Amino acid sequence: MTGGDQARYQGALEAVAQLGDARRERVNEAATAGVPELPWVALLIVYEFNYPFSGPLKVAPTAFRLALERMRAVT
């Protein structure tokens, strides 16, 4: 390895180390700052809509049973 190759290699190692440091800073900042309330509420609503038949906001089977009874009565 020539002196120039070694200098480029060292520069690349330093650049990778700086990228890692910057990422760690962003992760630490996000962890300490927390997530604002509105995005948490939005995530909760999306979760509830993905699972409509379970959880505290579930859709009860009452309306489905009534509709099924009416369909059976018609046929």
Secondary structure, DSSP 8 states (H G I E B T S, - for coil): --HHHHHHHHHHHHHHHHHHHHHHHHHHHHHHH---HHHHHHHHHHHHHHSTTSSTT---THHHHHHHHHHHHH-
